[in-house]
Amino acid sequence: MEAKSGDVATGAGASSRNIIMTGTSNRRHAGSAARRIGRGLRASVALLGLFGLAACSQDFSVQPPSGEPMTVSDIGTHSIQNFAPADAPYQRIAAWVAANRTGWSQYLGSPPSSGTMISYGNVSLQFVDNQVLARAPAGIYQKATTVNVGVLLR
């Protein structure tokens, strides 16, 4: 039985001419399908990009401590200090937090295991190099800073 040009050639006796013709026909349809998929993919990527921008620009505002005790841990040395609201370091940290409530962006990486952690209530601030990570029930947020945490803790 001989295959016609529109038939799909199968088996060991299939001629290469029929396979080539069938492949040409499929390529023409595959091109239009690829264009449809490409358009759909571009639209999906654009939507994901918009959602990504929306997620990065969430309105997060860190709140200063409201009278609860504060714990300061140096992650490298494992030293821990506790401060009460009447202590000068507590007041300096509360003032820094009040002045830096806004301008935070979502942090998507794994937090480093270094720096100084300041915890109060349900918030932890991790000062690492030139940034601060805020861990809160809403997630982890970051902000660039030039503050020397040692100065706040004196």
Secondary structure, 3 states (H helix, E strand, C coil): CCCCCCCCCCCCCCCHHHHHHHHHHHHHHHHHHHHHHHHHHHHHHHHHHHHHHHHHCCCCCCCCCCCCCEEEEECCCCEEEEECCCCHHHHHHHHHHHHCCCCCEECCCCCCCCCEEEEECCEEEEEECCEEEEEECCEEEEEECCCCHHHHHC
